[in-house]
Amino acid sequence: MPDFDQELDASGLNCPLPILRAKKALNGMEAGKILHIIATDPGSIKDFEAFSKQTGNDLLESREEGGKFYFLLEKA
């Protein structure tokens, strides 16, 4: 797993909160920095794919493990 610069635990939050929290976290980060997101909402997979396309932030990883969803977003 690549290194990341900041972690956001959005466990227990439902759409659209994980996206909103990620957006806020990314706003405070420099370009090229990587945000690691942990979510429990199954809808977050599609949400983060769409978010990545809309914002130009690169979705480096999207995986599910033990009922949790993990994402790596690189700030554009």
C-alpha positions as CSV (number, residue, x, y, z in Angstrom):
1,M,0.0,0.0,0.0
2,P,1.4,3.4,-0.9
3,D,2.2,5.9,1.8
4,F,-0.3,8.6,2.5
5,D,-0.1,12.1,4.0
6,Q,-3.4,12.3,5.8
7,E,-6.0,9.8,7.0
8,L,-9.8,10.4,7.1
9,D,-11.9,7.9,9.0
10,A,-15.5,8.2,7.8
11,S,-16.6,4.9,9.3
12,G,-20.3,5.0,10.3
13,L,-21.1,8.0,8.1
14,N,-23.5,7.7,5.2
15,C,-23.5,9.5,1.8
16,P,-22.8,12.3,1.3
17,L,-20.8,12.8,4.5
18,P,-17.7,10.8,3.5
19,I,-17.4,12.8,0.3
20,L,-17.9,16.1,2.1
21,R,-15.3,15.3,4.7
22,A,-12.9,14.1,2.0
23,K,-13.5,17.4,0.1
24,K,-12.7,19.4,3.2
25,A,-9.6,17.4,4.0
26,L,-8.3,17.7,0.4
27,N,-8.9,21.5,0.5
28,G,-6.3,21.8,3.2
29,M,-3.8,19.7,1.4
30,E,-1.1,20.5,-1.2
31,A,-1.2,19.1,-4.7
32,G,0.3,15.7,-5.0
33,K,-0.4,14.8,-1.3
34,I,-2.4,11.6,-0.7
35,L,-5.5,11.2,1.4
36,H,-6.4,7.8,2.8
37,I,-10.1,7.4,3.5
38,I,-11.8,4.6,5.5
39,A,-15.6,4.3,5.0
40,T,-18.3,1.8,5.9
41,D,-21.0,3.0,3.4
42,P,-21.1,0.5,0.5
43,G,-22.3,3.5,-1.7
44,S,-18.9,5.2,-1.1
45,I,-17.3,3.1,-3.9
46,K,-19.4,4.8,-6.6
47,D,-19.3,8.1,-4.7
48,F,-15.5,8.3,-4.7
49,E,-15.3,7.2,-8.3
50,A,-17.6,10.0,-9.3
51,F,-15.9,12.5,-7.0
52,S,-12.6,11.6,-8.5
53,K,-13.8,12.2,-12.0
54,Q,-15.6,15.5,-11.1
55,T,-12.8,17.0,-9.2
56,G,-9.8,15.7,-11.1
57,N,-8.3,14.2,-7.9
58,D,-6.7,10.9,-8.8
59,L,-8.3,7.8,-7.2
60,L,-5.2,5.6,-6.7
61,E,-6.9,2.8,-4.8
62,S,-10.3,1.6,-4.0
63,R,-10.7,-1.7,-2.1
64,E,-13.0,-3.5,0.3
65,E,-11.7,-5.5,3.3
66,G,-13.8,-6.9,6.1
67,G,-16.8,-4.7,5.5
68,K,-14.8,-1.5,5.3
69,F,-13.9,0.4,2.2
70,Y,-10.5,2.0,1.7
71,F,-9.6,4.7,-0.8
72,L,-6.5,6.6,-1.7
73,L,-7.0,10.0,-3.3
74,E,-4.2,12.1,-4.7
75,K,-4.9,15.8,-4.6
76,A,-4.8,17.3,-8.1
